């Protein structure tokens, strides 16, 4: 099975087109105002109207009231919901669309999570009613930080919720130079990229502005890693 690709934090029509043309399976739109990648409902309408029917449209929310999540989803026409805050398992139920729940792990170089925190396997199991779980590096901005976490922390993550092993998402600091290694080591069913395909100008990252070349390079790196994995599995 090939690795699915989600490009998140899209804010411009040109970037939506670039992601679709490159072969992205899902597009992510951020409905969290503090984020530099946030879009309004009106912006989302304009961006989504050109998305082909076979490409998933994912709305990212952070600790938003249920009524807001459902209202935006209905008005914009979202196919999936990604809850990236501190939502409880109950908060993820009954939203009328598949829900991907983000679980945030401490980034490389940071102290390990508190021993008082639930083990990752328990966290994954708690969200067993969700369509999928997404693993991302913890950050003050709830994602899009460009940071990665130690992938070894995923060992045993699905011990109590084996159904999620076939449907989970790897995120956090991925770009074309690292995603191949991630696929080789962890074989994620889906990878999620945002900052790793953004444009740079005068040494500064332009958050929310994607680079079509970097998008194509990322997709090509995923495809190359999939081909390599297929050869190894059949050799």
Secondary structure, DSSP 8 states (H G I E B T S, - for coil): ---EEEE----SHHHHHHHHHHT-SEEEEE--TTSTTB--HHHHHHHHTTS-TTSEEEEEESS--HHHHHHHHHHHT-SEEEE-SS--TGGGSSSSSEEEEEEEE-BTTS----TTS--HHHHHHHTTTSSEEEEEE--TTSS-S---B-GGGGTTTTTT-GGGGGSEEE-SS--TTTHHHHHHHH--SEEEESGGGEEEETTEEEEEEE-HHHHHHHHHHHHHHHHHHHHHHT-
